């Protein structure tokens, strides 16, 4: 099979693929591009023939295959470079706010990340599009081309991206004093496995991992699980006595000082390393954001 070089990929076809993914259907993409649905279908089919790969799953809405996601990411990067070039040349579109899309985990968003955004220089004017996602899954949004950058727990760079270490976010196992008195009277490794627990959502197994470490690999998870999918609500649910949980140090410290929370195992804090991954592009706007994020993280996270 002949392999086509990236330079031989017609930009019109690549942009059409992006439009189909963004709009969800061939008809909607045709309306957005001001062409017929037949033209959209022909361009996508021609691109699939040129690459020798199926690029779209014809579902509703359509979804890119793994190969299609690579070209969608390419299309978004090309669009970003094109907008930056227009701005530098002072052509039409210059002066419009530059949109920067970032995936960030909820705990960073609730503690230090917004401070980084406020530190970004006001020129050029930027618009931030934040996608909240667990740090174990933010890299997937980069891989799909949905975002330009991400705060992630993965040190392995997504193809086409650079990676930079930010620091470690420390988590403390905590509970309300009354809850601890009612449910945690005994060896912690045993009582914690049976005590009610607060989790962020169904994918949050952080608390279970902590119990497994206490029990040296043995399982054990409470059947009473409260799902509270906001960082502030998560902490308040623990302080209200619904269950115990792992809380970021920055959020736990004030409540520990006032006695609303008690530490369950002061010597068992868990540090989660965080990394900044971004498209490997010469984008001035993205460079400004990356520098502000790294500087703020150096002060807010453990190094």
C-alpha positions in Angstrom: 0.0 0.0 0.0 1.3 3.4 -0.9 1.8 5.8 2.0 0.9 9.4 1.3 3.0 12.1 3.0 1.3 14.7 5.1 2.1 17.4 2.5 0.0 15.5 0.0 -3.1 15.5 2.2 -5.5 18.1 0.6 -6.3 20.7 3.2 -9.9 21.0 1.9 -10.5 17.4 2.7 -8.9 17.6 6.1 -11.0 20.6 7.0 -14.1 18.9 5.8 -13.4 15.9 8.0 -13.1 18.3 11.0 -16.4 20.0 10.1 -18.2 16.6 10.0 -16.8 15.7 13.4 -17.6 19.1 14.9 -21.1 19.4 13.4 -22.0 15.7 14.0 -23.5 14.9 10.6 -22.6 15.2 6.9 -25.7 17.4 6.3 -24.8 19.8 9.1 -21.2 20.0 7.9 -22.4 20.8 4.4 -24.5 23.7 5.8 -21.5 25.0 7.8 -19.2 24.7 4.7 -21.8 26.0 2.3 -21.5 23.0 0.0 -23.8 20.1 -0.8 -23.9 16.9 1.4 -22.7 15.0 -1.6 -19.5 17.2 -1.8 -18.8 16.6 1.9 -19.3 12.8 1.4 -17.0 12.8 -1.6 -14.2 14.7 0.2 -14.3 12.4 3.2 -14.3 9.3 1.0 -11.4 10.7 -1.1 -9.4 11.3 2.1 -10.1 7.8 3.3 -8.9 6.4 0.0 -5.8 8.6 0.1 -4.9 7.5 3.6 -6.1 3.9 3.2 -8.0 4.0 6.4 -11.5 4.4 7.7 -11.6 7.8 9.3 -15.2 8.1 10.5 -17.7 5.9 12.3 -21.0 6.6 10.5 -23.0 6.9 13.8 -25.3 9.7 15.0 -23.4 11.8 15.7 -20.5 10.6 13.7 -17.3 9.8 15.6 -13.7 9.7 14.4 -11.8 6.4 14.4 -8.4 6.4 15.9 -6.9 7.3 12.5 -9.5 9.9 12.0 -8.7 11.5 15.4 -5.1 12.0 14.2 -6.3 14.0 11.2 -8.9 15.9 13.3 -6.0 17.0 15.6 -4.0 18.0 12.6 -6.9 20.1 11.3 -7.3 21.9 14.6 -3.6 22.6 14.8 -3.5 24.0 11.2 -6.5 26.2 12.1 -4.6 27.5 15.1 -1.5 28.3 13.1 -3.5 30.0 10.5 -5.3 32.2 13.0 -1.9 33.1 14.6 -0.4 34.0 11.2 -3.4 36.2 10.3 -3.0 38.0 13.7 0.7 38.6 13.2 0.1 39.9 9.6 -2.6 42.2 10.8 -5.1 40.7 8.3 -8.8 40.1 8.8 -9.6 38.5 12.1 -6.8 40.3 13.9 -7.9 41.9 17.1 -10.4 39.2 17.8 -9.9 37.3 21.0 -7.7 34.1 20.7 -9.5 31.0 22.1 -7.3 28.6 24.1 -8.9 25.3 25.0 -7.5 23.4 28.0 -8.5 20.2 29.8 -7.9 20.4 33.5 -8.9 18.2 36.5 -11.5 19.4 38.9 -9.2 19.7 41.9 -6.7 21.9 40.1 -9.5 24.0 38.8 -10.8 24.5 42.4 -7.4 25.3 44.0 -4.7 26.8 41.8 -5.5 26.7 38.1 -7.7 29.8 37.8 -4.9 31.8 39.5 -2.7 30.8 36.6 -5.2 32.1 34.0 -5.4 35.5 35.8 -1.6 35.7 35.5 -1.6 35.4 31.7 -0.8 38.8 30.1 -3.8 40.7 28.9 -2.3 41.2 25.4 -3.2 39.6 23.2 -6.7 39.2 24.5 -7.5 35.5 25.1 -10.7 33.5 25.7 -10.3 30.3 27.7 -12.4 27.2 27.0 -11.9 24.9 29.9 -12.9 21.2 29.8 -13.1 19.6 33.3 -11.9 16.0 33.3 -10.2 13.7 35.7 -6.4 14.0 35.4 -6.1 10.4 34.3 -8.3 11.1 31.3 -7.4 14.7 30.2 -4.8 13.3 27.8 -7.6 11.6 25.8 -9.0 15.1 25.0 -5.5 16.1 23.7 -5.3 12.9 21.6 -8.7 13.6 20.1 -7.7 17.2 19.3 -10.5 18.6 21.4 -8.1 20.8 23.4 -4.7 22.4 22.8 -3.3 21.6 26.2 -4.1 19.7 29.4 -3.1 19.2 33.0 -2.6 15.5 33.2 -1.1 12.8 35.4 0.6 11.1 32.5 4.3 11.9 31.8 4.1 10.1 28.4 3.5 12.8 25.8 0.5 12.4 23.5 1.8 12.2 19.8 2.5 15.7 18.6 2.6 17.2 22.1 5.3 18.3 24.5 5.2 17.5 28.2 6.4 19.6 31.2 6.3 18.6 34.9 4.3 20.9 37.1 4.6 19.4 40.6 2.7 17.2 43.0 -0.8 17.7 44.4 -1.0 16.4 47.9 -4.2 14.7 49.1 -5.1 14.0 52.8 -7.5 11.3 54.1 -9.9 13.3 56.3 -13.4 13.1 57.9 -15.6 15.1 60.1 -14.9 14.7 63.9 -18.3 13.2 64.6 -18.1 10.8 61.7 -14.7 9.6 62.8 -16.1 9.0 66.3 -19.0 7.0 65.0 -17.4 4.9 62.2 -13.6 4.9 62.7 -13.1 3.4 66.1 -10.5 0.6 65.5 -7.5 -0.2 63.3 -7.8 2.3 60.4 -7.1 -0.4 57.7 -10.1 -2.3 58.9 -12.7 0.3 59.7 -12.0 2.5 56.7 -12.9 -0.3 54.3 -16.4 -0.5 55.8 -17.1 3.1 56.6 -19.2 5.3 54.3 -17.1 7.1 51.7 -17.5 10.1 49.5 -16.3 9.9 45.8 -16.4 12.4 43.0 -18.2 10.1 40.6 -18.3 6.4 39.5 -14.8 6.6 38.0 -13.3 8.0 41.1 -11.4 5.1 42.8 -8.9 7.2 44.6 -10.4 6.4 48.0 -10.4 2.7 47.2 -6.7 2.8 46.2 -5.9 4.4 49.5 -7.7 1.6 51.4 -5.9 -1.1 49.3 -2.5 0.5 50.2 -3.4 0.5 53.9 -4.4 -3.2 53.6 -1.3 -4.0 51.5 -3.1 -4.9 48.4 -6.2 -6.6 49.9 -9.5 -5.3 48.6 -12.3 -3.8 50.6 -14.7 -1.0 49.7 -17.7 0.3 51.5 -21.1 -0.4 50.0 -22.2 3.1 51.2 -20.8 5.5 48.6 -21.9 9.1 48.1 -21.1 10.6 44.7 -20.6 14.4 44.8 -19.3 15.6 41.4 -18.0 19.1 42.4 -14.8 19.8 44.3 -16.5 22.3 46.7 -19.5 20.0 47.2 -17.2 17.0 47.7 -15.3 18.7 50.6 -18.6 20.0 52.1 -20.1 16.5 52.0 -17.1 15.2 54.0 -17.2 18.1 56.5 -21.0 17.5 56.9 -20.3 13.9 58.0 -21.6 11.9 55.0 -18.3 9.9 54.7 -14.6 10.1 54.6 -12.5 11.0 51.5 -9.2 12.2 50.0 -9.1 16.0 49.9 -6.5 18.2 48.3 -4.2 19.7 51.0 -5.0 23.3 49.9 -8.7 22.7 50.6 -8.2 20.5 53.7 -5.8 22.7 55.7 -8.3 25.5 56.6 -10.9 23.0 57.7 -8.3 21.1 59.7 -7.2 24.2 61.5 -10.8 25.1 62.5 -11.6 21.6 63.5 -14.3 20.9 60.9 -12.2 18.0 59.6 -9.7 15.7 61.3 -6.8 13.9 59.6 -7.1 10.1 59.6 -3.5 9.2 58.8 -1.1 12.2 58.9 1.8 10.1 57.8 -0.2 8.6 54.8 -0.6 11.6 52.5 -0.8 10.8 48.8 1.1 12.9 46.2 -0.2 12.9 42.6 2.2 14.2 40.0 0.8 16.6 37.5 2.1 17.5 34.1 1.4 20.1 31.4 1.0 18.7 27.9 0.4 20.9 24.9 0.4 20.8 21.1 4.0 21.2 19.8 3.1 24.4 18.0 4.8 27.8 17.8 1.7 29.5 19.1 2.4 32.8 21.0 -1.0 32.5 22.9 -0.3 28.9 24.0 3.2 29.8 25.1 1.9 32.6 27.3 -0.6 30.3 29.0 2.0 27.5 29.4 4.4 29.9 31.2 1.7 31.3 33.5 0.6 27.7 34.4 4.1 26.6 35.1 4.9 29.6 37.2 1.7 29.3 39.3 2.2 25.6 39.7 5.7 26.1 41.0 4.2 28.0 44.0 1.0 26.1 44.5 2.1 22.5 44.1 4.8 20.5 45.9 8.0 20.4 44.0 
